[in-house]
Amino acid sequence: MRRYLAAFRACYESVELNYASKANSTLAVLAIAASEGLMIDVASEGELRAALAAGVPAERCHLHGNNKGRDEILFAIEQGIGQIVVDHFGELETIAEISAARGGLGDTELVLRLAPGVDPITHEKISTGQADTKFGFNIADGSAERALRRCLDLGLPLVGFHCHVGSQLLDPEAQRAAGELLGRFAVRMKQHHGFETRHLNVGGGLGVAYGEGDEPMEVEEYCRLVVQSTLGAIQGSGLKPTLAQEPGRALVAESGVTLYRVGVVKSVPANGIGTRTYVSVDGGLADNPRPALYGSRYPVERVSRATSGTETHARRAVTVCGRHCEADTLFEVRLPADIGPGDLIQVLATGAYNASMASNYNRYPRPATVLIREADPGGEGEAVLVQRREAWEEMLAREILPEGLAR
Ligand SMILES: Cc1ncc(COP(=O)(O)O)c(C=O)c1O
């Protein structure tokens, strides 16, 4: 977070870094982000409630979402949310209605989410900036300009524009192009409607290294590129907006490590490869759905061995799989050939979109999260529990067994 903020600040005098809390909304992580001077991007009332519970003032949060409920919007406004990123015309009308009923929106500002129409090079399930997307107002078909006009006509406190083209971007070209398109749009809106853009947010998306061949750009270079393309497009227009970014993954993925205990190791005949060895662990799909969702890869290592005796240095290809009732294939990796029951393995770069995407599938309680706090220079550091392991009672706490069905 410190490095990203410093890199961004070095490019332009008026910047704002938001932490996209969907990546990991553990209260401790939210509190750290806020204490480092980041704003918090929330994509739901639940994420806003988490930020508030972490002690983040609502005015330091921005609300996203392509299908926000009226109650969700109202709650955010009542709390004094800093910014709402408006996604569609219906939402604009809802906000206008709330504003009329309350005599204004207080200090809440609005930005319009735009679909700039660029195709990022990433997994299709995490691409959001193309024209064919459920998010935002399309620039090319005129929706974005009509939305701006509507805001002005309704007297809503619009301050600027937002886009987010996709996640895990290893090739930043789409992000560069989006910054430029956003900037050009802002200039056109000044020419056509006299609108002075005060805020331009180019979203998140910087990729991280999950494995061999992943070579994300250095954050300093990335910030330079994004700032240059956006500022280049507004040059000479007289506009002087705050530039914002809202990364999630790039801030937290590499800070996270998942520990699994190996249960069963089983070798079976397999077409084409002769034998496959399955290493089953005490987790899987429910704590990390990303391999199943988008075939994500991760670095995996053994960190402790249950048996004593000489450790082998030979490695073999194994399929690490989870305990859920799908194939639940997690990682195709090479592990020490004597990997066995009781060994602990660590999966690196699991700080983003793991805990926050975890479920109770198969009625497994969600795992605990431990924060390793950096010590003062030369100190030892400290491990603190920041999310306890879910209790069995919590797993059934929402259940209501109707009378007559209870035995
Ligand atoms: C609107 C928005 N902003 C920011 C992010 C964060 O993206 P990333 O974690 O890739 O930085 C996302 C991710 O889906 C998003 O949808």
PDBQT file of the ligand as one rigid body, heavy atoms in Angstrom, charges set to zero:
ROOT
HETATM    1  C1  LIG A 501     -15.021  -1.675  -9.853  1.00  0.00    +0.000 C 
HETATM    2  C2  LIG A 501     -13.817  -2.411  -9.440  1.00  0.00    +0.000 A 
HETATM    3  N1  LIG A 501     -12.781  -1.731  -8.929  1.00  0.00    +0.000 NA
HETATM    4  C3  LIG A 501     -11.660  -2.361  -8.504  1.00  0.00    +0.000 A 
HETATM    5  C4  LIG A 501     -11.536  -3.734  -8.590  1.00  0.00    +0.000 A 
HETATM    6  C5  LIG A 501     -10.277  -4.365  -8.103  1.00  0.00    +0.000 C 
HETATM    7  O1  LIG A 501      -9.625  -5.053  -9.079  1.00  0.00    +0.000 OA
HETATM    8  P1  LIG A 501      -8.196  -5.695  -8.802  1.00  0.00    +0.000 P 
HETATM    9  O2  LIG A 501      -8.325  -6.553  -7.609  1.00  0.00    +0.000 OA
HETATM   10  O3  LIG A 501      -7.889  -6.435 -10.015  1.00  0.00    +0.000 OA
HETATM   11  O4  LIG A 501      -7.238  -4.558  -8.592  1.00  0.00    +0.000 OA
HETATM   12  C6  LIG A 501     -12.575  -4.488  -9.137  1.00  0.00    +0.000 A 
HETATM   13  C7  LIG A 501     -12.477  -5.951  -9.262  1.00  0.00    +0.000 C 
HETATM   14  O5  LIG A 501     -13.317  -6.665  -9.678  1.00  0.00    +0.000 OA
HETATM   15  C8  LIG A 501     -13.745  -3.812  -9.567  1.00  0.00    +0.000 A 
HETATM   16  O6  LIG A 501     -14.773  -4.486 -10.091  1.00  0.00    +0.000 OA
ENDROOT
TORSDOF 0
